[in-house]
Amino acid sequence: MEQGERLGLLGNLAGDRLSDNLYTVDSVQGLLLTVHQPNQPPVQCQLAGLTEPDERWRDEATGILSMLVQASQNRVTISFTETKQPDSVASALVQLPTGAYVQQILLLEGVAQLDRTQPNSLPTETAQMFQQAEALAQAERKNIWSRN
């Protein structure tokens, strides 16, 4: 979380960005969010661009993601990276009201890794931003990248 604060990614989480893609988060489990919009049924979305970490880091990721969601008053902006199918889990880019991607924060904290099996699933600029975040966590040997 310190790295995110240093880079200004957490900013003022009280400010909302107006968007048709604004969702309320109902639950967080690993890299899976259950979200809904007013008068709409809940949907599940997987954080796009990330692979599910092992159990130890999944718990850490859940904790950090839960704190970020709580600080944003359970509001996030969702950009689905694939067409949503009924009763399925869709991949999505998830942003806090500050505009920071939760994926980037989890990568910076070293509690998530990039999914290299689908390299073209993200917009180029976003993919590069995520790659830089992961590289920084690797260089700092944070969590997943520690040598113990």
N, C-alpha and C positions, 0 to 999 in steps of 0.2 A: 504494500500500500504506500510505502514511503516513496518509491520510484514514481508512482502515479501522481502523488502530491507534488513532487519536485518538478515534474513535467507539466503541471497544471491541468492534468486530466480530470481531476475530481472537481475542481472549481467550486462554484456555488451551486450546489445540487438543488436548491430551493426553486430556481427559475425554470419554468416550463417552456419548451419549444412547442408552438402550436403545430399540429400535424394530424393528418388523417390516419397516420400510422401509430398514434399514441395508444398504448396498451397498459392495462393494470396487471401486475404480476401477482398470481395467486400462489405459486409455489416454485421452489428451486430445488432441484435434485441433481447434483453433479453439474453437467453442462446442459441440462434439460430444464426449460422453463415452461410452466403452464401459465398462460396469459389470456386476457379477454378484453374486449371492447364493450362499452355500454350496450345493453340489450342484445348481446351476441353470445353464443356459446363459447366456452373456453377452448383454446387450441394449445397444442404442445409444439414447442420449437426447440431444436437443437442449435447450439451456438455454431454458426457456420465457420468453417476454416480450422476448427480445432478437433483433435482426437480426444477420446475419453481417456483420462489418465488412470493409473492404477488406483487402488482403493485409498491409499494414504493421501495422494494428491487430489483425488476426487473430493475427499472430505474437506481439504484445505480450500479447494476451488469453490465448493458449495458455501463454505463460511464466508469467503471474501465476496462472492457473488451476492449472498444474502445481505451482507452489510451494505454493499453498493445499492442494492434494490431498496432496502429499508431507508437509506439516506436520501433516495430519490422519491420517497413517499410512494413506493411501489409502482412508479410510472416509468416506462421506457418507450423508446421509439423502435419499432420493428420494421426491418426491410427484409422481406422474404427473398431468398436467393434462388428459389425454385417455386413452381406452382404448388399451392396448397391443395392437397387431396383430402377429402373428408376422411376423418378417423385415422389420419397418418401424422407422423412427426415430420415437420418441414424444417429445413435449415434456414437460419435467419441471422442477419447482422443485427445486433442489439446495441442501442445507444442510450446513454443516460441523458437526462435533460440538458446537461452541459455540452452534449455532442460527442463525448468520449465513448468509444466502443468498449464494451465490457470485455470483449475478446482481447483487446490490446492490453488492458489492465491485468487480466489473468496471465497473459504471456509475459508481461513485464515482471510480474511477481514470481514467475517460474513455477506456476502450478498448473500450467496447460502447455500443450505442444501443438504446433501446426500440423494439420492434416495434409500430408504431401501426396496422398493418393488421388486427389482431385485438384490439381494445380490451377485449373482455369475456372473454378467455381466462384471465385471472388473477383470483383473489379480490380484491375491492375494496381491502382493507387492504394486501395485498401490492403491488398495482398502484400505490397511492399512495406506498408506501415506495420503490418503484423510481423513480417519477416525481421524488420529492424527491432521490434520489441523483443522477439524471441532471441535474437542475436545479443542484445544487451543483457538479458537474463543469463544467457550462456556465459558471456564474458565475465559477469559478476558472480557466476556459479551459484545462482539462487535456486533453492529448493530442488526441483527435479534435476537441475544441472549441477548440484553439489557433488563432491567426490566421495561422500561417505556412504 
